Amino acid sequence: MWELYAQARYAEVRKAIAERQVAEPAWKPPADLIDRLTVAEARTRLINASDLKQYETVVRIGAETPSLLTCSEVDVLWRVAEAFFHTDKAQRATDAYSYILNNCQNAAERLATVQKAAAILPSRSVENLLAKEKTAPDGTMEFDSIRDDLARRFVAEANADGKLVVPPQYLSRVERLAETGGLASDALLLGWYYLPRGDMDAAEKWFRKARDKEDTASASQGLALTLIDRNDQLAAEDTMYRWRDDSKDAKAVYLAATANLLALEPPVAISGDVLKRIAAEVIKSRDASTAQQFGWYRAP
């Protein structure tokens, strides 16, 4: 029976116990075997429920089997934390991750804990977990290897929610990455962070850096919005022309630039080629605002 248990053949252990009890009614299985078997079966059920995203079941089994919620069962703790989050118990999820960082010493598991937490918890909760970081004997911090990715995540999260403010240390980290690294995406993150917060100078700087590394619709659209804001409509039209059909938002930015360009007072000189392509786009898009401004621009 112990050999079957060691091989995780739990159903066969139960069968062997039942058969022996039939053959020897007075025999009782070892209490230690029954306890370990019960916990092992609970672990299997919990993992299966987690894999099937049956989060309420995961929480219930965890509550019924507290002996699973220890540092020797970190995978179970991760699964229970995830289940708490997906059953609208975000604070309980944070508490579960905190338990690991407060009590468990395995370096790889601690690092993985922060990574797993960062994948689902809001940035403020993740920051609280980072405060539990330990200093290695060589003076390095144990979570240094993932801080760049965490900083990127915090900025991206703030870009999706304009009410969030990224702590300065994480903004500085992404700025350093954008300055020294080769990824246009880092500069883009910063451009889209500063734009809705009204810091147009910073936004323009980072959109230009992103566009210099890789001319994309997102970089061009962000740059065009900063150019429109400082009334450089001609440059905004030129920036967006290539990307005008990339999306509805791109088209809207391009048409806003063209309408603003044609409405400038006093009128600016626009080359025939640019006027021609604006006219073609107005006809294709049936944009009344730009069409009206085009009429006024051409009027004597």
C-alpha positions as CSV (number, residue, x, y, z in Angstrom):
1,M,0.0,0.0,0.0
2,W,2.8,2.4,0.8
3,E,4.5,1.5,-2.5
4,L,1.3,2.4,-4.3
5,Y,1.0,5.6,-2.4
6,A,4.6,6.5,-3.3
7,Q,3.7,6.0,-7.0
8,A,0.7,8.4,-6.5
9,R,-1.7,5.5,-7.4
10,Y,-4.2,6.6,-4.8
11,A,-7.3,4.9,-6.1
12,E,-5.4,1.6,-6.0
13,V,-4.4,2.3,-2.4
14,R,-8.1,2.7,-1.5
15,K,-9.0,-0.5,-3.4
16,A,-6.2,-2.4,-1.6
17,I,-7.4,-1.1,1.8
18,A,-11.0,-2.1,1.1
19,E,-10.0,-5.6,-0.1
20,R,-7.9,-6.2,3.0
21,Q,-10.7,-5.0,5.3
22,V,-13.0,-7.5,3.6
23,A,-10.4,-10.3,4.0
24,E,-9.5,-9.2,7.6
25,P,-12.4,-7.5,9.3
26,A,-10.3,-6.8,12.4
27,W,-7.5,-5.1,10.4
28,K,-7.3,-1.3,10.5
29,P,-5.2,0.7,8.0
30,P,-2.3,2.8,9.5
31,A,-3.7,6.2,10.6
32,D,-0.6,7.9,9.0
33,L,-1.4,6.3,5.7
34,I,-5.0,7.4,5.8
35,D,-4.0,11.0,6.7
36,R,-1.4,11.2,3.9
37,L,-3.8,9.6,1.4
38,T,-6.6,12.0,2.2
39,V,-4.3,15.0,1.8
40,A,-2.8,13.6,-1.5
41,E,-6.3,13.1,-2.9
42,A,-7.3,16.6,-1.9
43,R,-4.2,17.9,-3.6
44,T,-5.2,16.1,-6.8
45,R,-8.7,17.3,-6.7
46,L,-7.6,20.9,-6.1
47,I,-5.1,20.8,-9.0
48,N,-7.7,19.3,-11.3
49,A,-10.2,22.0,-10.3
50,S,-7.6,24.7,-10.8
51,D,-6.7,23.4,-14.3
52,L,-10.4,23.4,-15.1
53,K,-10.8,27.0,-13.7
54,Q,-13.3,25.8,-11.1
55,Y,-12.1,28.4,-8.7
56,E,-14.8,28.1,-6.1
57,T,-13.9,24.4,-5.7
58,V,-10.2,25.3,-5.4
59,V,-11.0,27.7,-2.5
60,R,-13.3,25.2,-0.8
61,I,-10.7,22.3,-1.0
62,G,-8.0,24.7,0.3
63,A,-10.1,25.7,3.3
64,E,-11.0,22.0,4.0
65,T,-7.3,20.9,3.8
66,P,-5.1,23.5,5.6
67,S,-2.2,21.1,5.7
68,L,-1.9,21.8,1.9
69,L,-1.3,25.5,2.6
70,T,2.4,25.4,3.5
71,C,5.7,26.2,2.0
72,S,6.1,22.6,1.0
73,E,3.1,23.0,-1.2
74,V,3.8,26.3,-3.0
75,D,2.1,25.2,-6.2
76,V,-1.1,24.7,-4.2
77,L,-0.7,28.1,-2.6
78,W,-0.3,29.7,-6.0
79,R,-3.4,28.0,-7.2
80,V,-5.4,29.1,-4.2
81,A,-4.2,32.7,-4.5
82,E,-5.3,32.7,-8.2
83,A,-8.7,31.2,-7.2
84,F,-9.2,33.9,-4.6
85,F,-8.6,36.5,-7.2
86,H,-11.0,35.0,-9.7
87,T,-13.7,34.7,-7.0
88,D,-13.6,38.5,-6.3
89,K,-11.3,38.1,-3.2
90,A,-8.4,40.1,-4.4
91,Q,-7.2,40.9,-0.8
92,R,-7.2,37.2,0.1
93,A,-5.1,36.5,-3.0
94,T,-2.7,39.2,-1.9
95,D,-2.6,37.6,1.5
96,A,-1.8,34.2,0.0
97,Y,1.1,35.6,-2.0
98,S,2.3,37.5,1.1
99,Y,2.2,34.3,3.1
100,I,4.7,32.8,0.7
101,L,7.0,35.8,0.8
102,N,6.8,36.0,4.6
103,N,7.4,32.4,5.3
104,C,9.0,30.5,2.4
105,Q,12.7,30.6,1.6
106,N,13.2,29.0,-1.8
107,A,14.6,31.7,-4.0
108,A,13.1,30.5,-7.2
109,E,9.7,30.0,-5.7
110,R,9.8,33.5,-4.2
111,L,10.6,35.0,-7.5
112,A,7.9,33.0,-9.3
113,T,5.5,34.2,-6.6
114,V,6.0,37.8,-7.5
115,Q,5.7,37.0,-11.2
116,K,2.4,35.2,-10.7
117,A,1.1,37.9,-8.5
118,A,2.0,40.6,-11.0
119,A,0.1,38.8,-13.7
120,I,-3.2,39.3,-12.0
121,L,-3.0,41.8,-9.1
122,P,-3.2,45.6,-9.4
123,S,0.1,47.4,-9.3
124,R,-0.4,48.8,-5.8
125,S,-0.7,45.2,-4.4
126,V,2.3,44.1,-6.3
127,E,4.3,47.0,-4.9
128,N,3.4,45.9,-1.4
129,L,4.7,42.4,-2.2
130,L,7.9,43.8,-3.6
131,A,8.5,45.5,-0.2
132,K,9.1,42.0,1.2
133,E,12.2,41.6,-1.0
134,K,15.4,40.2,0.6
135,T,19.0,41.3,0.0
136,A,21.3,38.6,-1.3
137,P,24.7,38.1,0.3
138,D,26.3,39.9,-2.7
139,G,24.2,43.0,-2.0
140,T,21.8,42.5,-4.9
141,M,18.0,42.4,-4.4
142,E,16.3,39.2,-5.1
143,F,13.7,40.6,-7.5
144,D,16.0,42.7,-9.5
145,S,15.8,40.4,-12.5
146,I,12.1,41.1,-13.0
147,R,11.9,44.8,-12.1
148,D,12.2,46.0,-15.7
149,D,9.2,43.9,-16.7
150,L,7.3,45.0,-13.7
151,A,8.0,48.6,-14.5
152,R,6.7,48.1,-18.0
153,R,3.6,46.4,-16.6
154,F,2.9,49.3,-14.2
155,V,3.1,51.8,-17.0
156,A,1.0,49.7,-19.4
157,E,-1.6,49.3,-16.6
158,A,-1.7,53.1,-16.1
159,N,-2.1,53.6,-19.9
160,A,-5.3,51.5,-19.7
161,D,-6.5,53.5,-16.6
162,G,-5.8,57.2,-16.8
163,K,-6.5,57.6,-13.0
164,L,-3.4,55.6,-12.1
165,V,-0.1,57.3,-11.4
166,V,3.1,55.3,-11.8
167,P,5.6,55.8,-9.0
168,P,8.6,57.8,-10.1
169,Q,11.1,54.9,-9.6
170,Y,9.2,52.8,-12.2
171,L,8.8,55.6,-14.7
172,S,12.5,56.3,-14.4
173,R,13.3,52.6,-15.0
174,V,11.2,52.5,-18.2
175,E,12.8,55.8,-19.3
176,R,16.2,54.3,-18.9
177,L,15.2,51.3,-20.8
178,A,13.8,53.5,-23.6
179,E,17.0,55.5,-23.7
180,T,19.5,52.7,-23.6
181,G,17.6,49.7,-25.1
182,G,16.5,49.0,-28.6
183,L,12.8,48.5,-28.1
184,A,10.5,51.1,-29.6
185,S,7.8,49.6,-27.3
186,D,9.4,51.1,-24.2
187,A,9.3,54.6,-25.7
188,L,5.7,54.0,-26.9
189,L,4.7,53.1,-23.3
190,L,6.0,56.4,-22.1
191,G,4.4,58.4,-24.9
192,W,1.0,57.0,-24.2
193,Y,1.5,57.5,-20.5
194,Y,2.3,61.2,-20.7
195,L,-0.1,62.1,-23.5
196,P,-3.4,61.8,-21.6
197,R,-1.8,63.4,-18.6
198,G,-1.2,66.6,-20.5
199,D,2.6,66.5,-20.6
200,M,2.8,67.0,-24.4
201,D,6.5,67.8,-24.4
202,A,7.4,64.5,-22.8
203,A,4.9,62.7,-24.9
204,E,6.3,64.1,-28.1
205,K,9.8,63.2,-27.1
206,W,9.0,59.6,-26.5
207,F,6.8,59.2,-29.6
208,R,9.6,60.6,-31.7
209,K,12.1,58.2,-30.1
210,A,9.7,55.3,-30.8
211,R,9.1,56.4,-34.3
212,D,12.8,56.8,-35.0
213,K,13.3,53.1,-33.9
214,E,10.2,51.8,-35.7
215,D,7.7,53.8,-37.6
216,T,4.4,52.3,-36.6
217,A,0.8,53.4,-36.6
218,S,0.8,53.8,-32.8
219,A,3.9,55.9,-32.7
220,S,2.8,58.1,-35.6
221,Q,-0.7,58.5,-34.1
222,G,0.7,59.6,-30.8
223,L,3.2,62.0,-32.4
224,A,0.4,63.5,-34.6
225,L,-1.7,64.1,-31.5
226,T,1.1,66.1,-29.9
227,L,1.7,68.0,-33.1
228,I,-2.0,68.8,-33.3
229,D,-1.9,70.1,-29.8
230,R,0.9,72.5,-30.5
231,N,-0.9,73.5,-33.8
232,D,1.7,72.1,-36.2
233,Q,-1.1,70.7,-38.4
234,L,1.0,70.4,-41.5
235,A,3.5,68.1,-39.8
236,A,0.6,66.1,-38.2
237,E,-1.0,65.5,-41.6
238,D,2.3,64.4,-43.0
239,T,3.0,62.1,-40.0
240,M,-0.4,60.4,-40.3
241,Y,-0.9,60.1,-44.0
242,R,0.9,56.8,-44.3
243,W,-1.1,55.3,-41.5
244,R,-4.5,56.9,-42.1
245,D,-6.2,53.6,-43.0
246,D,-4.7,51.6,-40.2
247,S,-7.7,52.0,-37.9
248,K,-10.7,54.1,-37.2
249,D,-8.7,56.1,-34.6
250,A,-5.9,56.6,-37.1
251,K,-8.3,57.9,-39.7
252,A,-9.9,60.2,-37.1
253,V,-6.5,61.7,-36.2
254,Y,-5.6,62.2,-39.8
255,L,-8.9,63.9,-40.6
256,A,-8.6,66.1,-37.5
257,A,-5.2,67.2,-38.7
258,T,-6.4,68.0,-42.2
259,A,-9.4,69.9,-41.0
260,N,-7.3,71.9,-38.6
261,L,-4.7,72.5,-41.3
262,L,-7.2,73.9,-43.7
263,A,-8.8,76.0,-41.0
264,L,-5.6,77.8,-39.9
265,E,-5.7,81.6,-39.8
266,P,-4.0,83.1,-41.5
267,P,-4.0,80.2,-44.1
268,V,-0.7,78.4,-44.6
269,A,0.8,77.5,-47.9
270,I,0.0,73.9,-48.8
271,S,1.7,72.2,-51.7
272,G,-0.4,70.9,-54.6
273,D,0.5,67.3,-53.9
274,V,-0.7,67.6,-50.2
275,L,-3.9,69.3,-51.2
276,K,-4.5,66.7,-53.8
277,R,-4.1,63.8,-51.4
278,I,-6.3,65.6,-48.7
279,A,-9.0,66.1,-51.3
280,A,-8.9,62.4,-52.3
281,E,-9.1,61.3,-48.7
282,V,-12.1,63.7,-48.0
283,I,-14.0,62.2,-51.0
284,K,-13.2,58.6,-50.0
285,S,-14.0,59.2,-46.3
286,R,-17.0,61.6,-46.9
287,D,-15.7,63.7,-44.0
288,A,-18.0,66.7,-43.8
289,S,-15.7,68.7,-41.4
290,T,-12.6,68.5,-43.6
291,A,-14.7,69.0,-46.8
292,Q,-16.2,72.3,-45.3
293,Q,-12.8,73.5,-44.4
294,F,-11.5,72.6,-47.8
295,G,-14.2,74.7,-49.4
296,W,-13.3,77.7,-47.2
297,Y,-9.6,77.2,-47.9
298,R,-10.2,77.3,-51.7
299,A,-12.6,80.2,-51.5
300,P,-11.2,83.5,-52.8
